[in-house]
Amino acid sequence: MEVEIKLRLPDTAAHRRLSSFLAPRLRRTDAQRNLFFDAAGRPLATATAALRVRLYGLDDRAPSRAVLALKRRPRIDAGVSRVEEIEEPLDPAIALSCVDDPASLGGVESPIIRLVSKEYGVGGDAAPFVCLGGFRNTRAVYQLEEGETLGLVVELDETRFDFGTNYELECETAEPEQAKQVLERLLTVAGVPYEYSRSNKIHPLLSRGGPNV
């Protein structure tokens, strides 16, 4: 079970202000391309599941690494997100071939793909994979100091859909209520407005039918 704090920022100005405030604590910045796969009838989405291929790097044709993930049964309440998640590394070359030919994902040797086939019936000739679309994300990763901030690792996302850009502060944690208090205090000190996120990143993509990326 992945447990995260998710706090939504209203606009570019809030993102820029928080980036400047956190700059001394920056560990790295990741460029991500996230693509989601299902069958044409969307049995995964109907079952509140999402199959994602994430590619890292600035060059779409030469990603530095790739990760395959299955997320299931998400729920979010007052900024605390809980979702069942399985992840495994994916060869970047195989990931690119699946982007070019989504149906080929069904032939990838993978525990996740076998699970999706067994439980949802997706990936074979009767229900080949299609790509629903996706989004690009720039993720800045920060290490907070020990003490009142609990030494948390927090992630500031700039997520670009074809219909707009969202900004979000996230933190994966085993102590969500404590971590949420820390992040809310940090945003207050930084003078950055926020609200609790009400859905995960794939929700706007699915609700609009899936953009091209």
N, C-alpha and C positions, 0 to 999 in steps of 0.2 A: 504494500500500500504506500503510494507516494502521497505525502502530506506537505502542502505548500501554503504559505501566505501569499495572497495575490492582491495588490493594491493598484488601482487604476489611476493614472495621472491624466489631467484633462487635455493637455495640449503640448505643443513643441516648447513653449516657454517654460513650462513646469519641468519637462524632461531636461532641458538645457540647464536650468537652475540646479536640479539635483545632480546632474553629471558634474557640474563645477564643484558642488559641495563635497562630493564623494571622490573627486579626482585623486587626492593623495593616497587613497586606499585601493586604487585600481590594480588588479592582478593581471587581467587579460581582456581582450575583446574578441568575440567570436562572430564571424559572418556565417549565417545559417540559411539554407534553403530547405523548406519543409514541404513535402508532398504527401498526399493522402490517397489511399487505395481502397477500393471496395468493388463489389460486383455492380452491374448496371442497375439492378433493383435495390441496391443499398441495404443489403441485409445486415451488414455490420453497423451502419448508422442507426438502423431500426432497433438494434439490440444495444444501443448506447455504447458502441465500441468504435475505435478508430485505429487504423493501421497506418503508421507513418514511416516514411523514409526521410531521414535528415542528413543532408550533405553539408560539410564544413569547408569553408574557403571562399575566396573572392572569384575564382575562375569556375564557372559552371561546368566546364568540360574537364577540369582537373581538380576535383575535390581532394582535400588532404585526408579526409576520413568520412565514413558514413555509418549511421546507426539505424537499425530497424527496431521499431517499438510498437507494441500493442497496448492501447489504453482502453480500460473498460470501466463501466459503472461509475462515471464521474458524479460527484456532488460537491456543491460549494455553498457555504453558509457563512455570512458575516466575514468574508474575506479569507476563509480557511477552505482550501480545496483538498479533496481526498479522491484519489483515483487508483484503481488497480493498474499496475504497469509492469510490463515485461520488456526488457531491452536486450539487444545483442548487437555486437559489431557486424557490419556488412562490408564486404570488399567494395571499395569505391567503384571499381570497373563494373562489378555486377550491378551496383546501384544505378549507374548511368545507363546500363543496358535496359534496366527495368523502367527507367524514366522514358527511354525511347520506345520501348515495347512493354507496356504495363502487364500484358498477359503472361510475359515470361517470368514475372514474380512468382507465379504458381509453381514453377519448376525449380526454384531456389531451394537448396538443401538447408533447412532451417527449422528449429523447434517451433518458432513462432508461426511459420507458414503451415507446418503440420497441424498446429493447434487451430488455426483459423479454418483450415480445410475440414478438420474433424468436427468442430463445434458450430461452424457457421456455413459450411458447405461452399466456401468461396475458394477459387483458385484452380479448379479443374475446367474441363472443356464445357461443362454445363453452365458454369458461372465464372468465367475468366475475370481476372482483375482488370479494372479500368482505373485511370487516374482521375480523382475528383478535382484536382487542382491543388493549390497550396498558397504559401506566403513566404516572404523573406523576412528574416529577423536579424537585427544586430544586437548582440547581447554583451553588455559590459559586466564583468564579474568583479566584485569588490569583497575584500576581507575586512570586516569591522574589528575594532580592538576588543581585547578581553575586558572583563569588568561588566559595566552596566549593559553593554551591547552583546554580551554572551559570546563574543568572538564569532559572530555569525558570518556566513558567506551569503551575500545578497547579489541578485542579478537584476540589472536594469535593461528592459527590452524595448526596442523600437521596432514594431512589427508592421510591415508594409503589405497591405492587401491592394488589389487593383482598384478598390473603391475608397481607400483611405488608409490612414496610419493610426495605430494604437500605441499607447505607452503604458508600461506596467512595471512595477517593482515586485520581485518575487523572492522567496526564501524557502528552501526546503528544510524541514525541521521535524524533530521528534517531540518538540514542546511548542505547539502552535500558539497557545494563548500567550505565553511569555514572549515568543518571537514577535507576535503581532504587536504587543505593547512596545517592544523595542523599535520596530519599524515606524509605528505611529509617532513615537517620541522623536525619532530621527527626522521624519518629514516635518513635524511641527517646528523643530529647531531650525531646519533648513528653510522654513517659510514656503514649503511646497504643498499646494492643495492636492487632495486625493479623495478617492471613494473606494469602497470595497468592490472588487471585481465580482460580477454576477454570473459570469460564464467563462469557459476556457477558450483558448484561441481558435479552435476549430469551429466553434458555434457560428460565428458570422459567415465563415466560408460555406458551411452546409446550408445555412438559411438562405444564402443568395445563389445556391446552385453550383458553386465551385468556380473560382476564377482561373484563368490561365496564368502561368508564371514563367 
